Amino acid sequence: MAAADKLGGYATGFGNLNADTLAANVTDDYKLLDKDGKIYRKGDLPGYIAELRKLADKMVITDVVVDGGTAWCKWQVGDIVGAGMITFGDKGVSQEQLFYA
């Protein structure tokens, strides 16, 4: 699958807060780097999404910019607004760094 398709699937997974869709579009060594320094891995996605679902049913993703294998976006889930920097390739998303207040 093309890198752009993997990135799109990843965005769809977060948009719908669906851990299975997310897991299908990340690499085995995927890392989600939260602002508090905590690292979430592929196997942690169901629990991570369950926590987000306590805030809202969907994540709104806007202002997406893609340059090569890096993407940036603005997102909102419930009252939390943030940004993410995503690294991806043909095998899927390998990393995302989150920024939010």
C-alpha positions as CSV (number, residue, x, y, z in Angstrom):
1,M,0.0,0.0,0.0
2,A,1.3,3.5,-0.8
3,A,2.5,5.8,2.0
4,A,-0.3,8.3,1.3
5,D,-2.9,5.5,1.8
6,K,-1.3,4.5,5.1
7,L,-1.4,8.2,6.2
8,G,-5.0,8.5,5.1
9,G,-6.0,5.3,7.0
10,Y,-4.2,6.6,10.1
11,A,-6.1,9.9,9.9
12,T,-9.4,8.0,9.4
13,G,-8.6,5.8,12.5
14,F,-8.0,8.9,14.7
15,G,-10.9,10.7,13.1
16,N,-13.3,7.9,14.0
17,L,-11.4,7.0,17.2
18,N,-11.1,3.4,15.9
19,A,-8.1,1.5,17.3
20,D,-8.3,-1.3,14.7
21,T,-8.1,1.1,11.8
22,L,-5.1,2.9,13.5
23,A,-3.3,-0.4,14.1
24,A,-3.8,-1.4,10.5
25,N,-1.9,1.7,9.3
26,V,1.1,1.8,11.7
27,T,4.4,0.0,11.7
28,D,5.2,-2.7,14.2
29,D,7.7,-0.3,15.9
30,Y,5.2,2.6,16.0
31,K,5.5,5.2,18.8
32,L,3.1,7.9,19.8
33,L,5.0,10.4,21.8
34,D,2.6,12.2,24.2
35,K,3.4,15.7,25.5
36,D,4.1,14.4,29.0
37,G,6.9,12.2,27.7
38,K,4.9,9.0,27.7
39,I,5.4,6.7,24.7
40,Y,2.5,4.6,23.4
41,R,3.1,1.7,21.1
42,K,1.0,-0.2,18.6
43,G,-0.3,-2.5,21.3
44,D,-1.3,0.4,23.5
45,L,-3.7,1.9,20.9
46,P,-6.9,0.3,22.2
47,G,-6.5,1.7,25.7
48,Y,-5.3,5.1,24.3
49,I,-8.4,5.3,22.1
50,A,-10.7,4.2,24.9
51,E,-9.4,7.2,26.9
52,L,-10.0,9.6,24.0
53,R,-13.6,8.2,23.6
54,K,-14.3,9.5,27.1
55,L,-13.8,13.0,25.7
56,A,-15.7,12.7,22.4
57,D,-16.9,10.3,19.7
58,K,-14.7,11.8,17.0
59,M,-11.5,13.7,16.5
60,V,-11.6,16.6,14.2
61,I,-8.4,16.8,12.0
62,T,-7.7,20.0,10.1
63,D,-4.8,22.0,8.5
64,V,-3.0,19.0,7.2
65,V,0.4,19.6,5.6
66,V,2.4,16.8,4.0
67,D,6.1,17.1,2.9
68,G,7.7,13.9,1.8
69,G,7.4,11.4,4.7
70,T,6.4,14.0,7.2
71,A,2.9,15.4,7.9
72,W,1.6,18.0,10.4
73,C,-1.9,18.5,11.4
74,K,-4.2,20.3,13.9
75,W,-6.6,18.2,15.8
76,Q,-9.4,18.5,18.4
77,V,-11.0,15.9,20.6
78,G,-13.6,17.3,23.1
79,D,-12.2,20.5,24.5
80,I,-8.5,19.5,23.8
81,V,-6.9,21.2,20.8
82,G,-3.4,20.2,19.7
83,A,-1.1,19.5,16.8
84,G,0.8,16.4,15.6
85,M,3.9,15.8,13.6
86,I,3.8,12.4,11.9
87,T,6.5,10.3,10.2
88,F,5.2,7.8,7.7
89,G,6.2,5.6,4.7
90,D,5.0,2.7,2.6
91,K,4.9,0.4,5.7
92,G,2.7,2.8,7.6
93,V,3.0,5.5,10.2
94,S,6.1,5.0,12.4
95,Q,5.8,7.9,14.8
96,E,3.7,10.8,15.9
97,Q,4.8,13.6,18.3
98,L,1.8,15.3,20.0
99,F,1.6,19.0,21.1
100,Y,-1.3,20.4,23.1
101,A,-2.2,22.4,26.1
